[in-house]
Amino acid sequence: MLANVYEHILPDRRVASFEEIRRVLRPEGIVVGQIPNPYFPIESHSRLPFMGWLPVRLQKAYWRFAPVEWEHDFYVVTPKHLRRDVAAGGMQTAMVRKFNYPPEVIPAKVRGIARALERPMRVMPWAWQFVLRPA
């Protein structure tokens, strides 16, 4: 399982990470995971609008407004980055799909907003889920 982890791996360690996953994974094994959409209007780590649209230097300055207790420790990644690093690490991307939480699991006080945004979120999803396998 690689759920919401890839965006925290240092860029220069990503390929080596996939090489290690491939090394320890059984030949018939798979890896499933999820990456948040950094371009979603409300960025999932900071909960701030448009955080992922900014250069890292400005993200770190903007972070001080985040209503969270942890430090900025993520990078903007998309399925394009994932596919590139997975292939360079000797694995293949078997599937990538858009993911949005169903409205019934969203807190009741914001569920109406979630329902109103269902159509636009088909284009701009909250996250992407993926499946990887050894090449």
C-alpha positions in Angstrom: 0.0 0.0 0.0 1.4 3.4 -1.0 -1.5 5.6 0.0 -0.7 9.3 0.2 3.1 8.6 0.5 4.6 9.2 -3.0 4.2 13.0 -2.7 6.4 13.0 0.5 9.3 11.1 -1.1 12.2 13.4 -2.0 12.4 13.8 -5.8 15.9 12.4 -6.0 14.8 9.2 -4.0 11.7 8.3 -5.9 13.2 6.0 -8.5 15.3 4.2 -5.9 12.1 3.8 -3.8 10.4 2.1 -6.7 13.5 -0.1 -7.4 13.4 -1.2 -3.7 9.6 -1.9 -3.9 10.2 -4.0 -7.0 13.1 -5.9 -5.3 10.9 -6.9 -2.4 7.6 -7.4 -4.2 6.7 -11.0 -5.3 6.7 -11.4 -9.1 2.9 -11.6 -9.1 2.5 -8.9 -6.5 0.9 -5.5 -6.9 1.2 -2.2 -5.2 -2.0 -0.1 -4.7 -1.9 3.6 -3.7 -3.3 7.0 -3.9 -1.9 10.5 -4.5 -3.8 13.7 -3.8 -4.4 16.1 -6.6 -2.1 19.1 -5.8 -4.2 21.3 -8.1 -7.4 20.7 -6.4 -8.7 24.1 -5.2 -8.3 23.1 -1.5 -4.9 21.4 -1.1 -5.3 18.3 1.1 -2.2 18.7 3.3 -2.5 22.4 4.3 -6.2 22.8 3.7 -5.4 26.1 2.1 -6.7 27.3 -1.3 -4.5 26.8 -4.3 -1.4 25.8 -2.3 -0.3 23.3 -5.0 -0.3 25.9 -7.7 2.5 27.9 -6.0 6.3 27.4 -6.4 7.7 25.6 -3.4 9.3 28.7 -2.0 5.9 30.5 -1.9 4.2 27.3 -0.6 6.5 27.3 2.4 5.7 31.0 3.2 1.9 30.4 2.7 2.1 27.3 4.9 2.1 29.5 8.1 -1.6 30.1 7.5 -2.4 26.4 7.4 -4.6 25.2 10.3 -2.5 22.1 10.8 0.3 21.4 13.3 2.8 19.6 11.0 5.5 21.1 8.7 5.4 21.4 4.9 6.9 18.1 3.7 5.3 17.3 0.4 5.9 17.9 -3.3 3.6 18.6 -6.2 3.2 15.3 -8.0 0.7 14.0 -10.6 0.1 10.7 -12.5 2.6 11.9 -15.1 5.4 12.1 -12.4 4.2 8.7 -11.0 4.3 6.9 -14.3 7.8 8.4 -15.1 9.3 7.3 -11.8 7.6 3.9 -11.7 9.0 3.1 -15.2 12.5 4.3 -14.3 12.3 2.1 -11.1 11.6 -1.1 -13.2 7.8 -1.3 -12.6 4.8 -0.6 -14.6 1.6 1.4 -14.0 -1.3 -1.0 -14.4 -4.0 1.5 -13.6 -4.6 5.1 -12.7 -8.1 6.5 -12.0 -9.7 9.6 -10.6 -10.9 9.3 -7.1 -13.4 11.4 -5.1 -15.0 10.5 -1.8 -18.7 9.6 -2.1 -20.9 12.3 -0.5 -22.3 9.9 2.1 -18.8 9.6 3.8 -18.3 13.4 3.9 -19.3 15.2 7.1 -23.0 16.2 7.0 -22.2 19.9 7.5 -20.4 20.1 4.1 -22.1 17.3 2.3 -24.3 19.7 0.3 -21.2 21.4 -1.1 -19.7 18.0 -2.0 -22.9 17.1 -3.9 -22.9 20.4 -5.7 -19.3 19.8 -6.8 -19.7 16.2 -8.0 -19.8 17.1 -11.7 -16.8 19.5 -11.7 -14.8 17.0 -9.6 -15.1 14.4 -12.4 -12.7 16.7 -14.2 -10.7 18.0 -11.3 -10.6 15.0 -8.8 -9.6 15.1 -5.2 -7.0 12.4 -5.8 -5.9 9.6 -8.1 -5.7 5.9 -7.2 -3.2 3.6 -8.9 -2.0 0.0 -9.2 1.6 -0.9 -9.9 3.2 -4.2 -10.8 6.7 -5.4 -11.6 7.7 -4.8 -15.3 
